[in-house]
Amino acid sequence: MEPRTLHLLEFPKVLKELSGFAVSEPGALACLGLHPMSTVQAVRSELALLDQALRWVRESGFRLTPFPNFAPFFPELDVSHRVLDLDALFALALTLDQARNARDLLSPFAERGWDELVELVSGAPWPAATSSALKRCLDQDGRLKDESSPGLFSVRQEIRGIHQRCSKRVKDFVLAENISQYLQDDYITISSDRYVLPLKVNFKNRFPGIIHDYSQTGETCYFEPMFLVEVNNTLQELKQEERAEERKVLEYVTGLVRQERPGVVASYDSLVRLDVLMAKARLAEATNARALDIGDDCPARLLNARHPLLALHNPDTQPLDIKLREGQLALVVSGGNAGGKTVCLKTVGLIALMAFSGLPVPVAEGSSLRLWTSVFVVLGDEQSLEEHVSTFTAQIQYISRVWDRVDDRTLFLLDEFGAGTDPTQGAALAQAVIDALLDRGVTSFAATHFPALKAYALATERVRAASVLFDPATKRPLFRLAYDQVGASIALDVAREHGLPRTILSRAEQYLLLDGSDTSAVLDRLNALAVKRERENEALEQERAAFKKKREGLEARFERERAKLLTEVRAMAQGVLREWKSERIGRKQALKKLADVRERLEPAARDDETSPSSSLQWEDIVPGGRVSYKAWSKSGAVVEKDERKRQVKVDFSGVAMWVAFSELSLDAQPSQQVRKPAGGVAADLGFTPRIDLRGQRADEALAALAQFLDASLLRGARGVEIVHGRGTGALRKEIHAYLRTAPGVASYTLANEDRGGDGMTEVALK
């Protein structure tokens, strides 16, 4: 990707904002180093990793805290005699602690199918020896513990003993000589690794000893009495031994780091990448962004798209729908100045660069882009006074320079191409350039004021026209796009709004009338109609959202009430069965009570108020015939019928009970398989219910599967069949991960090869 393109579309600014969300210096540097990837597989893998990290953080509560930059210490390991100092080892200890925490928190989710995240966090061997040694040798402040080695423990014990002896001898000396008034402070201190007394300067010659130093004020000297000289000499020897023992510990731990270097490097790198992922997550939260669907065959479709930098600093940024229909490769945007044409082009380009770099982008669900491996931009004023190049010349030179690299995996953004020369020739050249781009299969977005180019967009196949809208009353831009129409440039209105003298405006209007090319009235009318249509669409969308919310509320209420009723009925039925088993009631009494319980089920189980008598007549019911009981979605054999009560005694696999005729329907033949939409359950359970999830995304499929299993359990199904297809196996893996934790699932297995093989899963329900 050309640096010029990245600069013009402000991609480095996005990376700088992203780096501000990182918690560590290496994470921030890694954010600044992100760049667009060139393959669909790489982009999808990175976006999948982001999606898995977001879900993991939500469920586990994982959070990163700042960790030091350990990368500069790795070159030290290449030199055999170099030893890592305490600062380096403490930095490594902090790093490995967080890496270990990440591994531990991810472990319970290992079966979720989050392959990319598991590989990142736990893919490399863990440096167990290094981690253990650092915990044993370093305290929470990064100092060596006494227990680091027997030698270090011993020498430090002796040093502490010397301190105690020195303190006692000094105290005895001060009391015996009554010299506390000569001391600046009533304690001993250390100067040059020797125990000394802080003596007032006026009394320095009163006692035999050695003066080691003076305070900054000059009022205190650090005095070593002669009786401490021998002890201090011993202390010096012990200090030297202590340093030697500390060096041995550092050499030992450094050796472990060298031995386990691959694991150490991988753990550090994974932590840095996790920091980048968490920064992406915070960016997504700040801009209400999501991962974009990227593929070679995906259409250019950005719904409710906002310019990422504007969305970051202004949550109320007006979103745009930027989309091409199937078979279209170019979008020509026209309309008034300052109406958002350039922002539209920049939004497409910057969102593409971010998505190809694995970043979340501020768009609505259902948005997608095909992968473009190169993006070229003609944007703004290209003139260079130093090189004596005009705007038009600079545009031509740029297109000539990059033309050999333009192919069907290219995005080309043309902002006011052809400006700066004769409008007729400039428009003709712009049309020719777009024609040539279409011939090469290039996707292009162009902004223009040329009338000829507007007409070209309306009349040319594979090209779509769009207009930025403005308020018909105030002439202010609305920053919205209306498709399949062109817009007026409203130059005079803009000039009027920005204070151009009225006399100049009046003369301009006269010249426009004399020219005979004033189409502003027609375009104003088109703009007004488009604004009206957009507002009606918004009202309809709001009404649809309100109805959807109301429907979801009613459905949730219905499910709660139905679940409550079913719980009550089941409890009552279980009570009846317990009484019968304990022989407190007889079989007939139990059946009567179960019939009463069944009556309680009717309001919840009845799908509608329509009687099934139109398909099943009373005369059709004969002993031995088969009927279906829709409250339980079970089929059974007719035993007898009661003419007076209009009830039928039905045998359900050995359990006979009286059922109201209105609750019965004709039993479907076992060989007939009733197909329902994804998420539905077959009404007749003479066969195993089946759901077909092929072609659905994982989240949609799992939501449909959850509803399907709940409905199957409520209707008494003993098993279900899930058709997911073979494909890459990703959907099957997600479904199996869900089934492992589903409370109503007893077991599951892949179907026999003659019934679908690994394209279908058979589930046994509890």
C-alpha positions in Angstrom: 0.0 0.0 0.0 1.4 3.4 -1.0 2.6 5.7 1.9 0.9 8.5 0.0 -2.5 6.7 0.1 -2.1 6.1 3.9 -1.2 9.7 4.5 -4.1 11.2 2.4 -6.6 8.9 4.0 -5.2 9.7 7.5 -4.5 6.1 8.4 -1.5 7.1 10.6 -3.8 9.2 12.7 -6.0 6.2 13.4 -3.0 4.2 14.5 -1.9 7.0 16.8 -5.4 7.0 18.4 -5.2 3.2 18.7 -1.8 3.3 20.4 -3.3 5.6 23.0 -5.6 2.8 24.1 -2.6 0.4 24.7 -1.4 0.0 28.3 2.2 -0.7 27.5 5.0 1.0 25.5 5.6 -2.1 23.4 1.9 -2.5 22.8 1.7 1.2 21.7 4.6 0.7 19.3 3.0 -2.5 17.9 -0.2 -0.5 17.2 1.7 2.1 15.2 3.2 -0.7 13.1 -0.1 -2.2 11.9 -0.6 -2.2 8.1 -3.1 -3.6 5.6 -2.8 -7.3 4.8 -2.9 -8.6 1.3 -4.9 -11.9 1.6 -8.5 -12.6 2.6 -7.3 -15.5 4.9 -4.9 -13.2 6.8 -7.6 -10.5 7.3 -10.3 -13.0 8.4 -7.9 -14.7 10.7 -7.0 -11.4 12.4 -10.7 -10.3 12.6 -11.6 -13.8 14.0 -8.9 -13.3 16.6 -10.4 -9.9 17.5 -13.9 -11.4 17.8 -12.7 -14.2 20.0 -10.7 -11.8 22.3 -13.8 -9.6 22.7 -16.0 -12.5 23.7 -13.3 -13.9 26.0 -12.8 -10.5 27.8 -16.6 -10.2 28.3 -16.9 -13.6 29.8 -13.6 -13.9 31.8 -13.1 -10.3 32.9 -9.5 -10.4 31.7 -7.7 -7.1 31.9 -4.1 -6.1 31.1 -2.1 -3.9 33.4 1.0 -1.9 32.3 4.1 -4.1 31.7 7.6 -3.1 30.9 9.4 -3.2 27.5 11.6 -6.3 27.7 12.6 -6.4 24.0 15.9 -4.4 24.5 17.1 -7.2 26.8 16.8 -10.0 24.3 20.1 -9.0 22.5 21.9 -9.4 25.8 21.1 -13.1 25.7 23.0 -13.4 22.4 26.3 -12.6 24.3 27.3 -15.7 26.3 29.1 -13.8 29.2 26.4 -11.2 29.6 24.2 -11.4 32.7 20.7 -9.9 33.0 20.6 -7.4 35.9 17.8 -7.2 38.5 15.9 -4.6 36.5 15.7 -6.9 33.5 14.7 -9.9 35.5 12.1 -8.0 37.4 10.6 -6.7 34.1 10.6 -10.3 32.8 8.9 -11.5 36.0 6.1 -8.9 35.6 5.7 -9.9 32.0 5.5 -13.7 32.7 3.0 -13.1 35.5 0.5 -11.5 33.2 1.2 -14.1 30.5 0.5 -16.9 33.0 -2.7 -15.2 34.1 -3.9 -14.9 30.5 -3.2 -18.7 30.0 -5.1 -19.6 33.2 -8.1 -17.5 32.3 -8.2 -18.8 28.8 -7.9 -22.5 29.9 -11.7 -23.0 30.7 -12.6 -21.7 27.2 -10.2 -24.0 25.3 -13.1 -26.1 23.9 -14.9 -23.1 22.5 -13.2 -23.4 19.1 -11.2 -20.2 19.6 -8.3 -21.7 17.7 -6.6 -18.4 16.8 -6.8 -17.0 20.4 -5.6 -20.3 22.0 -2.7 -20.4 19.6 -1.7 -16.8 20.4 -1.9 -17.2 24.2 -1.0 -20.8 24.8 0.5 -22.0 21.5 4.2 -21.8 22.6 5.8 -23.9 25.4 5.6 -22.3 28.8 9.1 -21.3 30.3 8.2 -23.1 33.6 11.8 -23.2 35.0 12.4 -19.5 34.3 9.0 -18.5 35.8 9.5 -20.6 38.9 13.1 -19.3 39.5 11.9 -15.7 39.2 9.2 -16.2 41.8 11.6 -17.9 44.1 14.4 -15.4 43.8 12.6 -12.0 43.4 10.4 -10.2 46.0 7.5 -7.9 45.1 9.9 -4.9 44.8 12.3 -6.7 42.5 15.0 -7.4 45.0 16.8 -10.7 45.5 15.4 -12.8 48.3 17.6 -14.2 51.0 16.3 -17.7 50.0 17.7 -17.3 46.4 20.6 -19.5 47.4 22.1 -21.0 50.6 25.3 -18.9 50.2 23.3 -15.6 49.9 21.1 -16.6 52.9 24.2 -17.3 55.0 26.1 -14.1 54.2 23.1 -11.9 54.7 22.5 -13.5 58.1 26.1 -12.5 59.1 25.6 -9.0 57.8 22.4 -8.6 60.0 24.4 -9.9 62.9 27.1 -7.3 62.4 24.4 -4.6 62.3 23.0 -5.7 65.6 26.5 -5.8 67.2 27.3 -2.4 65.9 24.1 -0.9 67.1 24.7 -2.3 70.6 28.3 -1.1 70.8 27.5 2.4 69.6 24.6 2.6 72.1 26.9 1.5 74.9 29.6 3.9 73.8 27.2 6.9 73.7 25.9 6.1 77.2 29.3 5.5 78.7 30.9 8.6 77.3 27.7 10.7 77.7 28.1 12.2 74.2 24.6 12.2 72.9 24.7 16.1 72.9 27.6 15.8 70.3 25.6 13.8 67.9 23.5 15.4 65.1 21.0 12.5 65.2 20.5 9.8 67.7 21.3 6.8 65.5 24.1 5.3 63.5 24.1 5.4 59.7 26.1 4.0 56.8 28.6 5.9 54.6 30.6 4.2 51.9 29.3 0.8 53.2 30.7 1.5 56.7 28.8 2.1 59.9 29.4 5.7 61.1 28.1 8.3 63.6 26.6 11.6 62.5 28.7 13.9 64.6 28.4 17.6 64.9 31.4 19.3 63.2 32.4 21.3 66.3 33.2 18.1 68.2 35.0 16.1 65.5 38.4 16.2 67.3 37.1 15.0 70.7 37.4 11.3 69.9 39.8 9.2 67.9 38.4 7.9 64.6 38.1 8.5 60.9 35.9 11.1 59.1 34.5 9.7 55.9 32.3 12.5 54.6 30.4 15.7 55.4 26.7 16.6 54.9 25.7 19.1 52.2 25.2 21.8 54.9 28.6 21.1 56.3 27.3 20.9 59.9 27.6 17.2 60.2 30.5 14.9 59.6 30.2 11.1 59.3 32.6 9.8 61.9 33.8 6.2 62.3 35.1 5.6 65.9 38.2 3.4 66.2 36.3 0.6 67.9 34.1 0.2 64.8 37.0 0.0 62.3 37.6 -3.8 62.7 33.9 -4.5 62.5 33.5 -2.4 59.4 36.4 -4.2 57.8 34.6 -7.5 58.4 31.4 -5.9 56.9 33.3 -5.0 53.8 34.4 -8.6 53.3 30.8 -9.8 53.8 29.5 -7.3 51.4 31.9 -8.5 48.8 30.8 -12.1 49.4 27.2 -10.9 49.1 27.8 -9.4 45.7 29.5 -12.6 44.6 26.5 -14.7 45.7 24.1 -12.3 44.1 26.1 -12.6 40.8 25.8 -16.4 41.0 22.0 -16.1 41.3 21.8 -13.7 38.4 24.0 -16.0 36.3 21.9 -19.0 37.2 18.5 -17.3 36.3 20.0 -15.8 33.1 21.1 -19.3 32.1 17.5 -20.5 32.6 16.2 -17.6 30.4 18.7 -18.6 27.7 17.6 -22.2 27.8 13.9 -21.4 27.6 14.3 -18.4 25.3 11.7 -19.5 22.7 9.1 -19.8 25.4 10.1 -16.5 27.0 10.0 -14.6 23.6 6.7 -16.2 22.7 5.1 -15.3 26.0 6.3 -11.7 25.7 5.2 -11.4 22.1 1.8 -12.9 23.0 1.4 -10.3 25.7 2.2 -7.5 23.3 -0.3 -8.8 20.8 -2.9 -9.1 23.5 -2.3 -5.5 24.4 -2.9 -4.6 20.7 -6.1 -6.7 20.8 -7.3 -4.9 24.0 -6.6 -1.6 22.3 -8.7 -2.6 19.3 -11.5 -3.6 21.7 -11.3 -0.1 23.4 -11.4 1.5 20.0 -14.4 -0.5 19.1 -16.1 0.6 22.3 -15.3 4.2 21.8 -16.6 4.3 18.2 -19.3 1.6 18.4 -17.4 -0.3 15.8 -17.3 -4.0 14.8 -15.4 -6.4 12.6 -16.2 -6.0 8.9 -17.1 -8.9 6.7 -14.2 -9.2 4.1 -14.1 -11.5 1.1 -13.3 -11.7 -2.6 -17.0 -12.0 -3.5 -18.4 -9.6 -0.8 -20.2 -6.5 -2.2 -19.1 -3.0 -1.4 -21.8 -2.3 1.2 -21.2 0.0 4.2 -24.3 0.6 6.3 -24.5 3.5 8.8 -20.8 4.1 8.1 -19.1 7.0 9.9 -15.7 8.4 9.2 -13.6 6.7 12.0 -11.8 9.8 13.1 -15.0 11.8 13.2 -16.8 9.0 15.1 -14.0 8.9 17.6 -14.2 12.6 18.5 -17.9 13.2 17.8 -20.3 10.4 18.7 -23.1 12.3 16.9 -21.4 12.1 13.5 -24.1 11.6 10.8 -23.8 8.0 9.4 -23.9 7.3 5.6 -25.1 4.2 3.7 -22.4 3.7 1.0 -23.3 0.8 -1.2 -23.1 -0.6 -4.7 -25.5 -3.0 -6.2 -24.5 -6.4 -7.6 -22.6 -5.9 -10.8 -21.8 -2.3 -10.1 -18.2 -1.2 -9.8 -18.3 2.6 -9.7 -20.2 5.2 -7.6 -20.3 8.9 -8.8 -21.4 11.3 -6.0 -22.6 14.8 -6.9 -24.3 17.6 -5.0 -23.6 20.8 -3.2 -20.3 22.1 -1.9 -19.5 21.1 1.7 -22.2 18.5 1.5 -20.0 15.5 2.4 -18.8 14.2 -1.0 -15.1 14.1 0.0 -15.9 12.8 3.4 -17.8 10.0 1.7 -14.8 9.0 -0.4 -12.4 9.3 2.6 -14.8 7.2 4.7 -14.7 4.3 2.2 -11.0 4.5 1.8 -10.1 4.7 5.5 -12.6 2.0 6.6 -11.1 -0.3 3.9 -7.5 0.3 5.2 -8.6 -0.2 8.8 -10.6 -3.4 8.0 -7.7 -4.8 6.0 -5.4 -4.2 9.0 -7.7 -6.2 11.3 -9.2 -3.1 13.0 -12.9 -2.7 14.0 -14.7 -0.1 11.9 -17.8 2.1 12.7 -20.4 0.4 10.5 -23.7 -1.4 11.1 -24.2 -5.2 11.0 -24.5 -6.5 7.5 -21.7 -4.3 6.1 -19.0 -5.9 3.9 -16.2 -5.1 1.5 -14.2 -7.1 -1.0 -10.4 -7.2 -0.4 -8.5 -4.6 -2.3 -4.7 -5.1 -2.3 -4.0 -1.6 -3.5 -5.8 1.7 -3.0 -5.0 4.8 -5.1 -6.3 8.3 -4.3 -6.7 11.5 -6.3 -7.7 13.8 -3.5 -7.7 17.6 -3.0 -5.4 20.2 -4.5 -2.4 18.3 -6.0 -0.6 21.4 -7.4 3.1 22.0 -6.4 4.5 25.5 -6.8 8.0 24.2 -6.2 7.8 21.7 -9.1 5.7 24.1 -11.3 2.9 21.6 -11.5 -0.8 22.6 -11.6 -3.6 20.6 -10.0 -4.7 19.1 -13.3 -1.2 18.2 -14.3 -0.5 16.6 -10.9 -3.6 14.4 -11.2 -2.6 13.2 -14.7 1.0 12.5 -13.6 -0.2 10.5 -10.6 -2.6 8.3 -12.7 0.1 7.8 -15.3 2.5 6.7 -12.6 0.3 4.1 -11.0 -1.7 2.9 -14.1 0.5 -0.2 -14.6 -0.4 -1.4 -11.1 -4.2 -1.0 -11.4 -6.1 -4.3 -11.6 -9.3 -5.9 -10.5 -8.1 -5.9 -6.8 -7.8 -2.1 -6.8 -9.8 0.6 -5.2 -9.6 4.0 -6.9 -10.9 7.2 -5.2 -11.3 10.2 -7.5 -12.1 13.5 -5.8 -12.9 16.2 -8.4 -10.8 14.6 -11.1 -10.5 16.8 -14.2 -10.9 20.0 -12.2 -8.5 22.8 -13.1 -9.0 22.6 -16.9 -11.8 23.2 -19.4 -14.9 21.7 -17.9 -16.0 20.0 -21.1 -12.6 18.3 -21.7 -12.2 17.6 -18.0 -15.6 15.8 -17.8 -14.8 13.8 -21.0 -11.4 12.8 -19.5 -13.1 11.8 -16.2 -15.6 9.6 -18.1 -12.8 8.0 -20.1 -10.8 7.2 -16.9 -13.8 5.6 -15.2 -14.5 3.6 -18.4 -10.9 2.3 -18.4 -11.2 1.4 -14.7 -14.4 -0.5 -15.4 -12.6 -2.4 -18.2 -10.0 -3.5 -15.7 -12.6 -4.5 -13.1 -11.5 -1.8 -10.7 -13.9 -0.5 -8.0 -14.0 3.3 -8.0 -15.7 6.1 -6.1 -15.7 9.6 -7.6 -17.0 13.0 -6.5 -17.8 15.6 -9.2 -19.5 18.8 -10.1 -19.4 18.1 -13.9 -23.0 17.9 -15.4 -21.7 15.5 -18.1 -20.3 13.1 -15.5 -23.6 13.2 -13.6 -25.4 12.2 -16.8 -22.8 9.5 -17.5 -23.4 8.0 -14.0 -27.2 7.8 -14.6 -26.8 6.2 -18.1 -23.8 3.9 -17.8 -24.1 0.2 -16.8 -22.1 -0.8 -13.8 -22.0 2.8 -12.6 -24.3 4.1 -9.9 -25.2 7.8 -9.2 -25.7 9.3 -5.8 -26.4 12.8 -4.5 -25.6 14.5 -1.2 -28.7 16.0 0.2 -29.4 19.5 1.6 -32.3 21.0 3.4 -34.7 22.5 0.8 -35.5 25.4 3.1 -32.1 26.5 4.4 -29.9 25.0 1.7 -27.7 23.5 4.5 -26.2 20.1 3.9 -27.8 17.1 5.6 -24.8 14.8 5.1 -26.9 12.1 3.6 -26.8 10.2 0.3 -29.7 9.7 -2.1 -29.1 7.0 -4.7 -29.8 6.8 -8.4 -30.1 10.6 -8.8 -27.8 13.6 -9.3 -27.5 16.8 -7.3 -27.1 20.5 -7.9 -23.8 22.1 -6.9 -25.7 25.1 -5.3 -22.6 27.2 -5.7 -24.7 30.4 -5.5 -26.4 29.3 -2.3 -23.1 28.5 -0.7 -21.7 31.9 -1.8 -24.7 33.6 -0.4 -24.4 31.8 2.9 -20.7 32.8 3.2 -21.3 36.5 2.7 -20.6 37.2 -0.9 -22.0 40.7 -1.8 -25.5 40.6 -3.1 -24.7 42.6 -6.2 -22.2 39.9 -7.3 -24.7 37.2 -6.7 -27.4 39.0 -8.7 -25.1 39.4 -11.7 -24.1 35.7 -11.5 -27.8 34.7 -11.6 -28.3 36.9 -14.7 -25.4 35.3 -16.5 -26.7 31.9 -15.5 -30.1 32.7 -17.1 -28.5 34.1 -20.2 -26.4 30.9 -20.6 -29.7 28.9 -20.6 -28.1 26.0 -18.7 -29.8 26.6 -15.3 -31.2 23.2 -14.2 -31.2 24.1 -10.5 -35.0 24.2 -10.3 -35.3 20.6 -11.5 -32.4 19.4 -9.3 -33.9 21.3 -6.3 -37.2 19.5 -6.9 -35.3 16.1 -7.1 -33.5 17.0 -3.8 -36.7 17.9 -2.1 -38.3 14.6 -3.2 -35.3 12.7 -2.0 -35.3 14.4 1.3 -39.0 13.6 1.8 -38.3 10.0 0.8 -35.4 9.7 3.3 -37.5 11.1 6.1 -40.4 8.7 5.3 -37.9 5.8 5.3 -36.5 7.0 8.6 -40.1 7.2 10.1 -40.8 3.7 8.7 -37.6 2.4 10.2 -38.4 3.9 13.6 -41.9 2.4 13.4 -40.5 -1.0 12.5 -38.0 -0.8 15.3 -40.8 0.1 17.8 -42.9 -2.8 16.5 -40.0 -5.2 16.8 -39.3 -4.1 20.3 -42.9 -4.5 21.3 -43.1 -7.9 19.6 -39.9 -9.0 21.4 -41.4 -7.8 24.7 -44.7 -9.7 24.1 -42.8 -12.8 23.0 -40.6 -12.7 26.1 -43.7 -12.2 28.3 -45.4 -15.1 26.6 -42.4 -17.4 27.1 -42.1 -16.5 30.8 -45.8 -17.1 31.4 -45.7 -20.4 29.4 -42.6 -21.6 31.2 -44.3 -20.8 34.5 -47.4 -22.6 33.6 -45.5 -25.6 32.3 -43.5 -25.8 35.5 -46.7 -25.8 37.5 -48.3 -28.5 35.3 -45.2 -30.7 35.4 -45.1 -30.4 39.2 -48.8 -31.3 39.4 -48.3 -34.3 37.1 -45.3 -35.5 39.0 -47.3 -35.3 42.2 -50.1 -37.4 40.7 -47.5 -40.0 39.6 -45.9 -40.1 43.0 -49.4 -40.7 44.6 -50.1 -43.5 42.1 -46.7 -45.1 42.7 -47.2 -45.0 46.5 -50.6 -46.6 45.9 -52.5 -43.7 47.6 -54.7 -43.5 44.6 -55.8 -46.0 42.0 -55.0 -46.1 38.2 -58.3 -44.5 37.2 -58.0 -41.7 39.7 -54.5 -41.0 38.4 -55.6 -40.9 34.8 -58.5 -38.5 35.8 -56.0 -36.2 37.6 -53.6 -36.4 34.6 -56.5 -35.4 32.3 -57.2 -32.4 34.6 -53.5 -31.5 34.4 -53.7 -31.7 30.6 -56.5 -29.2 30.6 -54.1 -26.7 32.3 -51.7 -27.1 29.3 -54.2 -26.1 26.7 -53.8 -22.3 26.8 -50.0 -22.6 26.6 -49.9 -25.4 24.0 -52.6 -24.1 21.7 -50.9 -22.6 18.6 -54.1 -20.8 17.5 -57.8 -20.8 18.0 -58.6 -22.6 14.8 -60.2 -25.9 15.4 -58.6 -28.8 13.6 -62.0 -30.4 13.0 -61.8 -29.2 9.4 -59.0 -31.7 8.8 -60.2 -34.3 11.3 -63.8 -35.3 11.7 -65.3 -37.1 14.7 -66.4 -39.9 12.4 -62.8 -40.3 11.2 -61.7 -41.5 14.7 -61.9 -45.2 15.0 -60.2 -47.6 17.4 -56.8 -48.6 16.1 -56.4 -45.4 14.0 -53.6 -43.0 14.7 -54.0 -39.4 15.8 -51.6 -36.6 16.8 -52.0 -34.7 20.2 -50.7 -31.2 19.4 -50.3 -30.1 23.1 -47.5 -32.7 23.4 -46.7 -33.0 19.7 -47.0 -36.8 20.2 -48.8 -39.4 18.0 -50.7 -42.4 19.4 -53.2 -45.1 18.7 -57.0 -44.6 19.4 -58.3 -47.0 22.0 -61.9 -45.8 22.4 -63.9 -42.7 22.2 -66.6 -41.1 24.4 -69.5 -39.8 22.3 -71.1 -37.8 25.1 -68.0 -36.0 26.3 -66.4 -35.8 22.8 -63.2 -37.2 24.2 -60.8 -39.9 22.8 -58.7 -42.4 24.7 -55.3 -42.5 23.1 -52.4 -44.8 23.8 -49.1 -42.9 23.7 -46.4 -45.6 23.7 -48.0 -47.6 26.5 -49.5 -44.7 28.4 -53.3 -44.3 27.7 -55.2 -41.1 28.5 -58.4 -39.3 27.6 -57.9 -36.3 25.3 -60.4 -33.7 24.1 -61.3 -34.1 20.4 -60.4 -30.4 19.7 -56.8 -31.1 20.6 -56.4 -33.9 18.1 -55.3 -33.8 14.4 -54.5 -36.3 11.7 -51.2 -38.1 12.3 -48.6 -37.5 9.6 -47.1 -40.6 8.0 -43.7 -41.5 9.5 -42.2 -41.4 6.0 -43.3 -37.8 5.5 -40.7 -35.3 6.8 -42.2 -31.9 7.5 -39.6 -29.2 6.7 -39.7 -26.1 8.8 -37.6 -22.9 8.5 -34.3 -22.8 10.5 -35.2 -22.5 14.1 -38.6 -24.2 13.8 -39.7 -27.5 15.1 -41.8 -30.0 13.2 -45.3 -30.1 14.6 -45.7 -33.9 14.4 -43.1 -35.9 16.3 -43.7 -39.3 14.7 -40.2 -38.8 13.4 -37.1 -37.1 14.8 -37.3 -33.2 14.5 -34.7 -31.7 12.3 -33.2 -28.3 11.9 -31.2 -27.1 8.8 -28.5 -24.5 9.7 -26.4 -24.7 6.5 -25.3 -21.3 5.2 -25.9 -19.5 8.4 -23.3 -17.6 10.4 -22.2 -19.1 13.7 -24.0 -16.6 16.0 -27.3 -16.9 14.0 -27.0 -20.7 13.9 -26.5 -21.0 17.6 -29.4 -18.7 18.4 -31.7 -20.7 16.1 -30.4 -24.0 17.6 -31.1 -22.8 21.2 -34.8 -22.0 20.3 -35.1 -25.3 18.4 -33.8 -27.4 21.4 -36.1 -25.6 23.9 -39.1 -26.1 21.7 -38.2 -29.8 21.1 -37.8 -30.4 24.9 -41.2 -28.7 25.6 -42.9 -30.9 23.0 -41.4 -34.1 24.4 -38.9 -35.0 21.7 -36.4 -37.6 22.7 -33.9 -36.7 20.0 -33.3 -34.2 17.2 -31.2 -34.0 14.1 -29.0 -31.0 13.2 -28.0 -30.5 9.6 -24.9 -28.2 9.4 -23.1 -29.4 6.3 -19.5 -30.4 5.8 -17.8 -27.3 4.4 -14.7 -26.2 6.5 -16.1 -27.8 9.6 -16.2 -24.4 11.5 -20.0 -24.4 11.9 -19.9 -28.1 13.1 -17.2 -27.2 15.7 -19.3 -24.2 17.1 -22.4 -26.4 17.3 -20.6 -29.2 19.1 -19.1 -26.7 21.5 -22.6 -25.5 22.3 -24.1 -29.0 22.7 -21.4 -29.9 25.2 -22.8 -27.3 27.7 -26.5 -27.4 26.7 -28.5 -28.5 29.8 -31.1 -30.5 27.8 -28.7 -32.6 25.8 -27.8 -36.1 27.0 -25.4 -37.0 24.2 -24.6 -36.3 20.5 -22.9 -38.0 17.7 -22.3 -37.6 13.9 -24.8 -39.4 11.7 -24.0 -42.6 9.8 -22.5 -41.9 6.3 -25.7 -43.1 4.6 -27.6 -40.4 6.6 -25.3 -37.5 6.1 -22.0 -38.4 7.8 -20.2 -35.5 9.3 -22.7 -33.1 7.7 -25.3 -34.0 10.3 -25.3 -34.4 14.1 -27.8 -36.6 15.9 -28.7 -35.5 19.4 -30.3 -37.4 22.3 -32.3 -35.2 24.7 -32.8 -35.7 28.4 
